[in-house]
Amino acid sequence: MSSHAITAATAATAAVKQLLLHRSSTLPLLHYNHRHISSSLLAVATYSSALSSSTRNKKKLNRKDNSASSNRRALTDSVVKRRTRSDKKFDEDNFRQFGDTGTHIPVMLGEVLEIFDSRKLHSFVDCTLGAAGHSSAIIQAHPEMQTYVGLDCDPVAHGKAKIKIDTIQAATNSRDSTSDLKTHTFLRNFKHIRSTLSEVDEKLLISGINGILMDLGMSSMQVNNANRGFSVLCDGPLDMRMDPQASLTAEDILNSWPEAEIGQILRDYGEENNWRALQKRIVKARSSGGLHSTSELVDLIRSCTSGGKGGRQGWIKTATRVFQALRIAVNDELKTLESSLYDCYRCLAPGGRLAVISFHSLEDRIVKQTFLNIINTGLTGENKTVDSENDDEKEAWVKQMIHGAGGVILTKRPVTPSEDEEKLNVRCRSAKLRVIQRH
Protein backbone atom coordinates (compact mmCIF):
# COMPACT_ATOMS: atom_id res chain seq x y z
CA MET A 1 0.00 0.00 0.00
CA SER A 2 1.37 3.49 -0.85
CA SER A 3 2.22 6.14 1.78
CA HIS A 4 -0.80 8.23 0.64
CA ALA A 5 -3.11 5.29 1.14
CA ILE A 6 -1.65 4.60 4.62
CA THR A 7 -2.18 8.28 5.59
CA ALA A 8 -5.74 8.14 4.28
CA ALA A 9 -6.40 4.92 6.19
CA THR A 10 -5.17 6.55 9.41
CA ALA A 11 -7.51 9.48 8.80
CA ALA A 12 -10.40 7.10 8.18
CA THR A 13 -9.73 5.34 11.46
CA ALA A 14 -9.70 8.66 13.29
CA ALA A 15 -12.98 9.66 11.66
CA VAL A 16 -14.63 6.42 12.74
CA LYS A 17 -13.43 6.95 16.33
CA GLN A 18 -14.81 10.49 16.24
CA LEU A 19 -18.18 9.26 15.09
CA LEU A 20 -18.30 6.65 17.86
CA LEU A 21 -17.53 9.31 20.50
CA HIS A 22 -20.54 11.35 19.44
CA ARG A 23 -23.18 8.71 20.26
CA SER A 24 -25.60 11.48 21.33
CA SER A 25 -25.51 12.99 17.88
CA THR A 26 -28.68 12.80 15.86
CA LEU A 27 -29.09 10.72 12.76
CA PRO A 28 -29.01 13.76 10.44
CA LEU A 29 -25.66 14.79 11.96
CA LEU A 30 -24.30 11.31 11.25
CA HIS A 31 -25.45 11.65 7.70
CA TYR A 32 -23.86 15.09 7.55
CA ASN A 33 -20.53 13.77 8.79
CA HIS A 34 -20.71 10.90 6.33
CA ARG A 35 -21.34 13.33 3.48
CA HIS A 36 -18.27 15.33 4.46
CA ILE A 37 -15.83 12.41 4.50
CA SER A 38 -13.08 13.34 2.12
CA SER A 39 -12.78 11.72 -1.26
CA SER A 40 -9.47 10.18 -0.16
CA LEU A 41 -11.25 8.30 2.65
CA LEU A 42 -13.80 7.02 0.20
CA ALA A 43 -11.00 5.94 -2.09
CA VAL A 44 -9.34 4.09 0.81
CA ALA A 45 -12.63 2.43 1.68
CA THR A 46 -13.07 1.39 -1.92
CA TYR A 47 -9.46 0.13 -2.05
CA SER A 48 -9.86 -1.82 1.21
CA SER A 49 -13.05 -3.40 -0.06
CA ALA A 50 -11.36 -4.34 -3.31
CA LEU A 51 -8.35 -5.67 -1.38
CA SER A 52 -10.57 -7.85 0.81
CA SER A 53 -12.41 -9.08 -2.26
CA SER A 54 -9.07 -9.77 -3.95
CA THR A 55 -7.82 -11.67 -0.89
CA ARG A 56 -10.99 -13.73 -0.80
CA ASN A 57 -10.66 -14.47 -4.49
CA LYS A 58 -7.01 -15.48 -4.02
CA LYS A 59 -7.96 -17.82 -1.19
CA LYS A 60 -10.65 -19.32 -3.38
CA LEU A 61 -8.15 -19.71 -6.21
CA ASN A 62 -5.63 -21.29 -3.82
CA ARG A 63 -8.27 -23.69 -2.61
CA LYS A 64 -9.16 -24.48 -6.20
CA ASP A 65 -5.47 -24.93 -7.06
CA ASN A 66 -4.95 -27.22 -4.08
CA SER A 67 -8.06 -29.15 -5.00
CA ALA A 68 -6.93 -29.37 -8.62
CA SER A 69 -3.47 -30.48 -7.49
CA SER A 70 -5.01 -33.17 -5.29
CA ASN A 71 -7.22 -34.28 -8.15
CA ARG A 72 -4.20 -34.45 -10.47
CA ARG A 73 -2.27 -36.52 -7.92
CA ALA A 74 -5.24 -38.83 -7.43
CA LEU A 75 -5.62 -39.16 -11.20
CA THR A 76 -1.91 -39.93 -11.60
CA ASP A 77 -2.05 -42.53 -8.83
CA SER A 78 -5.14 -44.02 -10.43
CA VAL A 79 -3.47 -44.20 -13.85
CA VAL A 80 -0.36 -45.84 -12.39
CA LYS A 81 -2.52 -48.29 -10.44
CA ARG A 82 -4.51 -49.18 -13.57
CA ARG A 83 -1.30 -49.54 -15.53
CA THR A 84 0.17 -52.03 -13.05
CA ARG A 85 -3.04 -53.87 -12.17
CA SER A 86 -3.35 -57.39 -13.42
CA ASP A 87 -5.75 -57.59 -16.36
CA LYS A 88 -6.18 -61.33 -15.90
CA LYS A 89 -9.75 -62.32 -15.09
CA PHE A 90 -9.99 -63.32 -11.45
CA ASP A 91 -10.77 -67.03 -11.06
CA GLU A 92 -12.81 -67.34 -7.89
CA ASP A 93 -13.04 -71.13 -8.24
CA ASN A 94 -9.25 -71.44 -7.97
CA PHE A 95 -9.37 -68.95 -5.12
CA ARG A 96 -11.75 -71.23 -3.22
CA GLN A 97 -10.12 -74.51 -4.25
CA PHE A 98 -6.54 -73.73 -3.26
CA GLY A 99 -7.13 -71.23 -0.47
CA ASP A 100 -8.72 -71.32 2.95
CA THR A 101 -10.33 -67.98 3.77
CA GLY A 102 -9.94 -68.76 7.46
CA THR A 103 -6.21 -69.50 7.55
CA HIS A 104 -4.53 -68.82 4.23
CA ILE A 105 -5.32 -67.26 0.86
CA PRO A 106 -2.75 -67.59 -1.95
CA VAL A 107 -2.25 -64.07 -3.29
CA MET A 108 -2.36 -63.48 -7.08
CA LEU A 109 -2.69 -67.20 -7.73
CA GLY A 110 -3.91 -66.77 -11.32
CA GLU A 111 -1.04 -64.45 -12.14
CA VAL A 112 1.53 -66.84 -10.66
CA LEU A 113 0.10 -69.75 -12.68
CA GLU A 114 0.24 -67.62 -15.84
CA ILE A 115 3.91 -66.74 -15.26
CA PHE A 116 4.91 -70.41 -15.32
CA ASP A 117 2.28 -71.54 -17.83
CA SER A 118 4.65 -71.28 -20.82
CA ARG A 119 7.47 -73.14 -19.01
CA LYS A 120 8.07 -76.85 -18.72
CA LEU A 121 8.43 -77.16 -14.96
CA HIS A 122 10.35 -80.39 -14.53
CA SER A 123 11.58 -78.90 -11.25
CA PHE A 124 10.05 -76.25 -9.00
CA VAL A 125 10.90 -74.66 -5.64
CA ASP A 126 8.47 -72.82 -3.37
CA CYS A 127 10.67 -70.83 -0.98
CA THR A 128 7.75 -69.79 1.23
CA LEU A 129 5.52 -72.82 1.41
CA GLY A 130 2.89 -71.41 3.77
CA ALA A 131 -0.26 -73.52 3.51
CA ALA A 132 0.82 -74.74 0.04
CA GLY A 133 -1.88 -72.87 -1.88
CA HIS A 134 0.42 -71.75 -4.68
CA SER A 135 2.32 -75.05 -4.70
CA SER A 136 -0.80 -77.20 -4.92
CA ALA A 137 -2.07 -75.27 -7.93
CA ILE A 138 1.30 -75.28 -9.71
CA ILE A 139 1.86 -79.03 -9.21
CA GLN A 140 -1.59 -79.79 -10.62
CA ALA A 141 -1.03 -77.42 -13.58
CA HIS A 142 2.28 -79.12 -14.51
CA PRO A 143 1.93 -82.91 -14.79
CA GLU A 144 5.45 -83.01 -16.27
CA MET A 145 6.93 -82.02 -12.90
CA GLN A 146 9.42 -84.51 -11.50
CA THR A 147 10.98 -82.68 -8.55
CA TYR A 148 9.21 -80.37 -6.13
CA VAL A 149 10.88 -78.68 -3.13
CA GLY A 150 9.06 -76.60 -0.54
CA LEU A 151 10.62 -74.64 2.35
CA ASP A 152 9.15 -72.85 5.34
CA CYS A 153 10.64 -72.00 8.73
CA ASP A 154 7.23 -71.91 10.44
CA PRO A 155 6.50 -75.36 11.94
CA VAL A 156 2.71 -74.89 11.91
CA ALA A 157 2.67 -73.89 8.25
CA HIS A 158 5.15 -76.61 7.33
CA GLY A 159 3.11 -79.30 9.07
CA LYS A 160 -0.11 -78.38 7.25
CA ALA A 161 1.64 -77.95 3.91
CA LYS A 162 3.47 -81.27 4.11
CA ILE A 163 0.19 -83.18 4.53
CA LYS A 164 -1.31 -81.38 1.53
CA ILE A 165 1.75 -81.86 -0.71
CA ASP A 166 2.11 -85.55 0.21
CA THR A 167 -1.57 -86.10 -0.62
CA ILE A 168 -1.18 -84.40 -4.01
CA GLN A 169 1.91 -86.46 -4.79
CA ALA A 170 0.15 -89.72 -3.99
CA ALA A 171 -2.92 -88.76 -6.04
CA THR A 172 -0.81 -87.62 -9.00
CA ASN A 173 1.31 -90.77 -9.14
CA SER A 174 -1.67 -93.07 -8.72
CA ARG A 175 -3.71 -91.26 -11.38
CA ASP A 176 -0.89 -91.17 -13.94
CA SER A 177 1.27 -94.27 -14.17
CA THR A 178 3.89 -92.34 -16.15
CA SER A 179 4.26 -89.69 -13.45
CA ASP A 180 7.36 -89.87 -11.29
CA LEU A 181 6.78 -86.84 -9.10
CA LYS A 182 8.98 -86.62 -6.02
CA THR A 183 8.15 -83.99 -3.41
CA HIS A 184 10.38 -82.72 -0.61
CA THR A 185 9.35 -80.33 2.15
CA PHE A 186 11.76 -78.80 4.63
CA LEU A 187 11.31 -76.89 7.88
CA ARG A 188 13.94 -74.40 6.81
CA ASN A 189 14.50 -70.75 5.84
CA PHE A 190 14.86 -70.04 2.12
CA LYS A 191 18.33 -68.59 2.72
CA HIS A 192 19.46 -72.23 2.74
CA ILE A 193 18.15 -72.96 -0.76
CA ARG A 194 21.49 -74.04 -2.25
CA SER A 195 22.36 -76.49 0.51
CA THR A 196 18.77 -77.78 0.47
CA LEU A 197 18.85 -78.52 -3.26
CA SER A 198 22.22 -80.19 -2.86
CA GLU A 199 20.69 -82.36 -0.15
CA VAL A 200 17.80 -83.37 -2.44
CA ASP A 201 19.99 -84.06 -5.47
CA GLU A 202 23.39 -82.54 -6.26
CA LYS A 203 22.53 -82.65 -9.97
CA LEU A 204 19.86 -79.97 -9.39
CA LEU A 205 22.55 -77.34 -8.85
CA ILE A 206 24.11 -78.32 -12.17
CA SER A 207 20.99 -78.63 -14.34
CA GLY A 208 19.18 -75.82 -12.52
CA ILE A 209 15.58 -75.28 -11.44
CA ASN A 210 12.88 -74.35 -13.96
CA GLY A 211 10.80 -72.22 -11.61
CA ILE A 212 11.14 -70.62 -8.16
CA LEU A 213 8.51 -68.69 -6.19
CA MET A 214 8.95 -66.43 -3.16
CA ASP A 215 5.78 -65.13 -1.49
CA LEU A 216 7.08 -62.79 1.20
CA GLY A 217 3.72 -62.10 2.85
CA MET A 218 2.56 -63.43 6.17
CA SER A 219 -0.26 -65.94 6.13
CA SER A 220 -3.50 -65.36 8.00
CA MET A 221 -2.76 -68.30 10.30
CA GLN A 222 0.32 -66.43 11.55
CA VAL A 223 -1.34 -63.03 11.91
CA ASN A 224 -4.46 -64.41 13.58
CA ASN A 225 -2.50 -66.43 16.15
CA ALA A 226 -2.17 -64.04 19.11
CA ASN A 227 0.63 -66.13 20.65
CA ARG A 228 2.91 -65.31 17.72
CA GLY A 229 2.78 -61.58 18.52
CA PHE A 230 2.32 -60.38 14.93
CA SER A 231 -1.12 -58.80 15.30
CA VAL A 232 -1.78 -55.21 16.33
CA LEU A 233 -5.35 -56.07 17.34
CA CYS A 234 -4.71 -59.23 19.41
CA ASP A 235 -3.06 -59.29 22.83
CA GLY A 236 -0.13 -61.67 23.05
CA PRO A 237 3.57 -61.95 23.85
CA LEU A 238 6.04 -59.69 22.05
CA ASP A 239 7.49 -62.56 20.04
CA MET A 240 7.33 -61.97 16.24
CA ARG A 241 9.71 -64.82 15.34
CA MET A 242 8.98 -66.49 12.02
CA ASP A 243 11.14 -69.37 13.23
CA PRO A 244 10.10 -70.22 16.82
CA GLN A 245 13.52 -71.83 17.34
CA ALA A 246 15.32 -68.52 16.83
CA SER A 247 16.58 -66.78 19.97
CA LEU A 248 15.83 -63.08 19.36
CA THR A 249 12.31 -61.74 20.06
CA ALA A 250 10.67 -58.33 19.79
CA GLU A 251 10.60 -58.17 23.59
CA ASP A 252 14.39 -58.49 23.68
CA ILE A 253 14.78 -55.58 21.25
CA LEU A 254 12.34 -53.28 23.03
CA ASN A 255 13.72 -53.88 26.52
CA SER A 256 17.46 -54.21 25.99
CA TRP A 257 18.69 -52.75 22.71
CA PRO A 258 20.37 -49.30 22.76
CA GLU A 259 18.07 -46.30 22.28
CA ALA A 260 19.74 -45.27 19.01
CA GLU A 261 19.19 -48.72 17.50
CA ILE A 262 15.52 -48.67 18.53
CA GLY A 263 15.12 -45.38 16.68
CA GLN A 264 16.95 -46.68 13.63
CA ILE A 265 14.68 -49.72 13.42
CA LEU A 266 11.52 -47.59 13.61
CA ARG A 267 12.87 -45.09 11.07
CA ASP A 268 14.44 -47.45 8.54
CA TYR A 269 12.30 -50.58 8.79
CA GLY A 270 8.97 -48.98 9.72
CA GLU A 271 9.40 -45.72 7.79
CA GLU A 272 7.70 -44.08 10.78
CA ASN A 273 7.85 -40.26 10.95
CA ASN A 274 7.21 -40.16 14.70
CA TRP A 275 10.14 -42.46 15.46
CA ARG A 276 11.93 -40.09 17.86
CA ALA A 277 8.98 -39.76 20.24
CA LEU A 278 8.31 -43.50 20.11
CA GLN A 279 11.97 -44.29 20.70
CA LYS A 280 12.04 -42.13 23.85
CA ARG A 281 8.80 -43.57 25.21
CA ILE A 282 9.94 -47.15 24.63
CA VAL A 283 13.21 -46.55 26.49
CA LYS A 284 11.40 -44.66 29.25
CA ALA A 285 9.04 -47.64 29.72
CA ARG A 286 12.03 -49.71 30.85
CA SER A 287 12.17 -47.77 34.13
CA SER A 288 8.70 -49.06 35.02
CA GLY A 289 9.29 -52.71 34.10
CA GLY A 290 9.50 -52.57 30.31
CA LEU A 291 7.17 -53.87 27.60
CA HIS A 292 6.10 -57.53 27.62
CA SER A 293 2.90 -57.82 25.56
CA THR A 294 1.55 -56.53 22.28
CA SER A 295 -1.24 -54.67 24.09
CA GLU A 296 1.31 -52.78 26.20
CA LEU A 297 3.17 -51.74 23.07
CA VAL A 298 -0.08 -50.71 21.36
CA ASP A 299 -1.08 -48.60 24.40
CA LEU A 300 2.29 -46.86 24.26
CA ILE A 301 1.85 -46.17 20.54
CA ARG A 302 -1.65 -44.78 21.09
CA SER A 303 -0.39 -42.44 23.78
CA CYS A 304 2.23 -41.12 21.34
CA THR A 305 -0.19 -40.67 18.46
CA SER A 306 -2.14 -37.44 18.27
CA GLY A 307 -5.88 -37.96 18.33
CA GLY A 308 -6.24 -35.41 15.56
CA LYS A 309 -4.20 -37.42 13.08
CA GLY A 310 -6.69 -39.83 11.63
CA GLY A 311 -8.29 -41.00 14.88
CA ARG A 312 -8.36 -44.76 15.30
CA GLN A 313 -6.93 -45.29 11.82
CA GLY A 314 -4.06 -42.96 12.73
CA TRP A 315 -2.75 -45.04 15.62
CA ILE A 316 -3.47 -48.32 13.85
CA LYS A 317 -1.33 -47.24 10.89
CA THR A 318 1.46 -46.18 13.25
CA ALA A 319 1.20 -49.44 15.18
CA THR A 320 1.28 -51.43 11.94
CA ARG A 321 4.51 -49.67 10.92
CA VAL A 322 6.07 -50.27 14.34
CA PHE A 323 5.12 -53.96 14.32
CA GLN A 324 6.49 -54.29 10.79
CA ALA A 325 9.78 -52.70 11.85
CA LEU A 326 10.18 -55.03 14.82
CA ARG A 327 9.28 -58.12 12.77
CA ILE A 328 11.87 -57.23 10.14
CA ALA A 329 14.52 -56.69 12.81
CA VAL A 330 13.70 -59.90 14.69
CA ASN A 331 13.92 -62.04 11.56
CA ASP A 332 16.63 -60.01 9.76
CA GLU A 333 14.30 -60.13 6.77
CA LEU A 334 15.81 -57.57 4.42
CA LYS A 335 19.40 -58.83 4.49
CA THR A 336 18.17 -62.39 4.19
CA LEU A 337 15.97 -61.43 1.24
CA GLU A 338 18.73 -59.72 -0.74
CA SER A 339 21.26 -62.53 -0.41
CA SER A 340 18.59 -65.16 -1.08
CA LEU A 341 17.50 -63.47 -4.32
CA TYR A 342 21.02 -63.88 -5.70
CA ASP A 343 21.14 -67.51 -4.55
CA CYS A 344 17.77 -68.30 -6.07
CA TYR A 345 18.78 -66.79 -9.40
CA ARG A 346 22.00 -68.83 -9.44
CA CYS A 347 19.91 -71.96 -8.94
CA LEU A 348 17.78 -71.32 -12.05
CA ALA A 349 18.23 -73.32 -15.24
CA PRO A 350 18.62 -71.39 -18.52
CA GLY A 351 15.18 -69.94 -19.28
CA GLY A 352 14.12 -70.55 -15.68
CA ARG A 353 12.01 -67.94 -13.88
CA LEU A 354 12.05 -66.47 -10.39
CA ALA A 355 8.80 -64.82 -9.26
CA VAL A 356 8.66 -62.71 -6.08
CA ILE A 357 5.58 -61.31 -4.35
CA SER A 358 6.37 -58.52 -1.86
CA PHE A 359 4.04 -56.63 0.46
CA HIS A 360 5.75 -53.41 1.49
CA SER A 361 7.97 -50.82 -0.14
CA LEU A 362 11.18 -51.92 1.58
CA GLU A 363 10.89 -55.45 0.21
CA ASP A 364 9.83 -54.27 -3.23
CA ARG A 365 12.78 -51.86 -3.46
CA ILE A 366 15.21 -54.66 -2.65
CA VAL A 367 13.62 -57.01 -5.21
CA LYS A 368 13.62 -54.31 -7.89
CA GLN A 369 17.23 -53.23 -7.28
CA THR A 370 18.56 -56.77 -6.93
CA PHE A 371 16.95 -57.80 -10.21
CA LEU A 372 18.59 -54.80 -11.90
CA ASN A 373 21.95 -55.71 -10.36
CA ILE A 374 21.59 -59.28 -11.59
CA ILE A 375 20.92 -58.39 -15.21
CA ASN A 376 23.68 -55.75 -15.11
CA THR A 377 26.31 -58.41 -14.46
CA GLY A 378 29.00 -58.08 -17.12
CA LEU A 379 27.03 -55.36 -18.89
CA THR A 380 28.52 -52.09 -20.14
CA GLY A 381 26.15 -49.27 -20.90
CA GLU A 382 22.44 -49.05 -20.15
CA ASN A 383 19.79 -51.73 -20.00
CA LYS A 384 17.40 -52.00 -22.90
CA THR A 385 13.65 -51.75 -22.30
CA VAL A 386 11.60 -53.71 -24.82
CA ASP A 387 7.83 -53.64 -25.34
CA SER A 388 6.34 -57.13 -25.35
CA GLU A 389 4.68 -56.40 -28.72
CA ASN A 390 8.15 -56.36 -30.29
CA ASP A 391 9.31 -59.58 -28.69
CA ASP A 392 9.25 -62.85 -30.58
CA GLU A 393 8.08 -64.81 -27.52
CA LYS A 394 5.24 -62.52 -26.55
CA GLU A 395 3.15 -63.49 -23.53
CA ALA A 396 -0.07 -61.67 -22.80
CA TRP A 397 0.84 -60.75 -19.20
CA VAL A 398 4.24 -59.25 -20.12
CA LYS A 399 4.01 -55.51 -20.82
CA GLN A 400 7.61 -54.26 -20.82
CA MET A 401 10.86 -56.14 -20.29
CA ILE A 402 14.35 -54.98 -19.37
CA HIS A 403 17.10 -56.91 -21.13
CA GLY A 404 20.57 -57.16 -19.64
CA ALA A 405 23.66 -59.30 -19.99
CA GLY A 406 22.76 -61.36 -16.95
CA GLY A 407 19.07 -61.97 -17.68
CA VAL A 408 15.69 -60.43 -18.48
CA ILE A 409 13.33 -58.65 -16.10
CA LEU A 410 9.86 -59.49 -17.37
CA THR A 411 8.15 -56.86 -15.21
CA LYS A 412 9.54 -53.36 -15.69
CA ARG A 413 6.67 -52.36 -13.42
CA PRO A 414 5.35 -54.83 -10.86
CA VAL A 415 2.01 -56.54 -11.41
CA THR A 416 -0.57 -55.75 -8.71
CA PRO A 417 -3.79 -57.62 -7.81
CA SER A 418 -7.00 -57.15 -9.76
CA GLU A 419 -9.87 -55.19 -8.24
CA ASP A 420 -11.94 -58.36 -7.93
CA GLU A 421 -9.23 -60.07 -5.89
CA GLU A 422 -8.85 -57.05 -3.62
CA LYS A 423 -12.57 -57.17 -2.86
CA LEU A 424 -12.31 -60.78 -1.68
CA ASN A 425 -8.95 -60.47 0.07
CA VAL A 426 -8.25 -57.02 1.49
CA ARG A 427 -4.80 -58.11 2.70
CA CYS A 428 -3.56 -58.46 -0.86
CA ARG A 429 -3.88 -54.73 -1.64
CA SER A 430 -0.19 -53.95 -1.18
CA ALA A 431 1.10 -57.01 -3.08
CA LYS A 432 3.57 -56.48 -5.94
CA LEU A 433 4.73 -59.25 -8.24
CA ARG A 434 8.07 -59.07 -10.06
CA VAL A 435 9.59 -61.71 -12.35
CA ILE A 436 13.10 -62.31 -13.70
CA GLN A 437 14.21 -64.89 -16.25
CA ARG A 438 17.67 -66.33 -16.61
CA HIS A 439 19.43 -66.34 -19.98
C-alpha positions, 0 to 999 in steps of 0.5 A: 500500500502506498504512503498516501493510502496509509495516511488516508487509512489513518484518517479514516480510522480517526474519523470512525473513532470520532463518530463513535464518541458522538453517540448522542448525535442525531441521525441527520448529523451522522449523515452530515458527517458521512457526506463530508468524508473526504474523497481520499477516505472514500477511495481508501474504503473502496481500495480496502473493499477491493483488497478484501475481495481480492484476498478472498478471491485469491484464497478461493483460487488457492483452494481451487489450485490445491483441490486441482493439485489433489485431483491431479495426484489422485488421477496420476495414482489411479493411472499408475494403479490401472497400468500395473493392475493385473488384467487377468480375469480373477478365477474365484473357483481357484481362489476357493479350491486352493485357499482357505479364507480362514487361515490362508489365501494364496495371493495373485494365484492366477497371475503366478500360474500364468507366469509359469504356464509357458514353461516346462516345470520339470523342477520347482521350488516354493521358498515360502511354502505357507499352507501350500496354496500356490504349490498345490495349484502349480503341481496340478497345472504341470503334470510333467513335474518330476521334482518339487521342493518346498521350504518354510521355517514356520512349523505350523505352516510346514506341518499343514503344507506337508500333509497337503503336498504328500496327498497331491503327490500320492494322487498324481502318481496313482492317477498317472502311471507315467508320473514320477513326481517326487516332493520334498518339504523342509522346515527351513529358511529359504536362505538355505536354498542351495544347501537344500537342493544339494541335499535333495539331489546334487545334480539340481545345482548343475541342471538348474531349477525351472521355476522358483517362487517367493511369497514374502507375505505373512499368512493369515494363520500367523497373523491371527495367532495371538501367541505369535505376537504379529497382530496389532489387534490381538493381545499376546507376547512380544514374540514376532519370530517367524522361526520359533527356534530362533533366539531373538524376540521383539521383547528383547529388542524393546527392553534391551537394545540401545536407544539409538538402535531402537530409533533406527529400526523404527525409522528405517524398517517402519518408515515411521515419521514419529520415530523419535517420540516412540523411541524415547517412550519405549526406552522410558518404559524400561524404568517401570518394568519394560514392555512384555505384551503386544497390548502394552506396546499398542497402548504406548503407541496410542499415547504417542499418536495425536488424536487429531491425526486420523483418529483410530486409523491414525494409531493403527497405521502407526502401530502397523509400521512399528510392528512391521519394523520389529518383525523385520529386525527380529527375523533379519528379513531384508538382508536375508531377502537380498542374499537369497535373491542372488542364490535363487537366481543362481539356482535357475536353469537357462530360461528358468524364472524367479517370481517374487511377491512382496508386500511393502515398499522396503521389500519391493525396493530390494527385489527391484534393485537386486533384479537390476543388479543381476541383469547388469552383471557383465554389462557395459552401458544401459539396459534395454527396455523392450515392449512385449509387442516387439518380442518374438516370444510374446506373452499376454501378461508381459508388458515391458521387459528390461534386457541385460547381460545377466538376464531379463526382467519381465516386469519393468513395473510390478504386477498388482492384484486385480480389483476383484481379488482385492474385494475378496482379500483385502490383505492383498492390496499392497502385493507387488509381483516381479519376475526375472528370467535367466538367460 
